[in-house]
């Protein structure tokens, strides 16, 4: 891993990433929501790019301008333009190439500012080639440990790779071990309240979204070149959407999609079930990747629900449900294994009692599968 390929490729394209300033966001939990809120506010006055990952259903979701995904024709044209310069044997990874296409598209469309979410870590992430006015790190937790390290300090050190000299840093609340690793010589640590928009304006569900809102507002405060009125912030917060994160598809029963795929995410999901859907039966469709430390997630989540529908995730990285069904049955007495997500969803919707909800969790990939099925229906 390294940035050399990305740097060389961008140079061949004339360094499109220098045509627009950026808000660059790393972290483990909440970075996508934070980016979505910040971009929604900025687009109230400025032409704003948004680059996020992973996508749920279509790769077009990753590249947006003013809240609109890149359309298929433009996406294909931008890819062709980049390949015309780099050639077909460029040796870039999928994520590196996608990041370069996003930068190229933003430059061609003349965005005034872009909100850029890292893909993995920070130090060696392709997005680190951007030119940030502000960098931000959302809460850090254990994730992607095979790449980032097995301690919070190591993971935080990788995330801190997005920091650049003279560029303001916004930090969400962090555990002490992570905060120590994020500290930098000469940095001035400041703490203050930065709630400037009533939290009831935010339509993203869950108490954890209040912290994401606060962090997004702090980032906007730090973007002094791009001032916004309180009215513009309020409108942006009200319009912010982030699919697959406590997203409710109405109906009988309602289906709740949540991308919780690590311990902190599961804690937030459990709290949301208690706060938003109290005393309602919960039937959970669950699938997870094999490279995740999933047992702590299961031990926290499985006893909280009334029935479990275990399914493989439609990816070679999937963890076979048969490998953890015994653990599941030790935590919940109502467990069934299915061969795929749609079959599990159909069974859960048929069996959940009146007044209950169906929840999909464990993997963003699984959430994307189910979301695709629900939107096609």
Secondary structure, 3 states (H helix, E strand, C coil): CCCHHHHHHHHHCCCHHHHCEEEEEECCCCHHHHHHHHHHHHCCCCCEEEECCCCCCCHHHHEEECCEECCHHHHHHHHHHHHHHHCCCCCCCHHHHHHHHHHHHHHHHCCCEEEEECCCCCCCCHHHHCCEEEEEECCCCCCCHHHHCCCHHHHHHHHHHHCCCCCEEEECCCCHHHHHHHCCCCCCCCCCCCCCCCHHHCCCCCCHHHHHHHHHHHHHHHCCCCCCCHHHHHHHHHHCCCCCCCEEECCCCEEEECCCCCHHHHHHHHHHHHHHCCCCCEEEEECCECCCCCHHHHHHHHHHCCEEEEECCCCCCECCHHHCHHHHHHHCCCEEEECCHHHHHHHHHHHCCCCCEEEEECCHHHHHHHHHHHHHC
